[in-house]
Amino acid sequence: MGQATEIETGIWIVSSKAESVLRELGGRGDIIKTMQRPLKRDGLAEDRHPAR
């Protein structure tokens, strides 16, 4: 994701933006899960699977 750079073997520098980037990605995952629950409940999850 480009949020860390290995400067030596096993030694990494983490971007100052890494926390906000990871929080945003987590929020997106939460939104997808929230949307999938009613779709599954109503039997529509397979028709609207994110991979399709």
CORSULKA-V897295 format. One record per backbone hydrogen bond with DSSP energy under -0.5 kcal/mol. NH is the residue of the N-H (numbers start at 1). CO is the residue of the C=O. Records with the same first field share a line. If there is no record, write none. Layout:
NH = CO / CO
This chain:
5 = 13
7 = 5 / 11
8 = 11
11 = 8
12 = 10
13 = 5
15 = 3
18 = 15
21 = 17
22 = 18
23 = 19
24 = 20
25 = 21
26 = 22
27 = 23
28 = 24
29 = 25
30 = 26
31 = 27
32 = 28
33 = 29
34 = 30
35 = 31
36 = 32
37 = 33
38 = 34
39 = 35
40 = 36
41 = 37
42 = 38
43 = 40
44 = 39
45 = 39
48 = 44
49 = 46
52 = 49
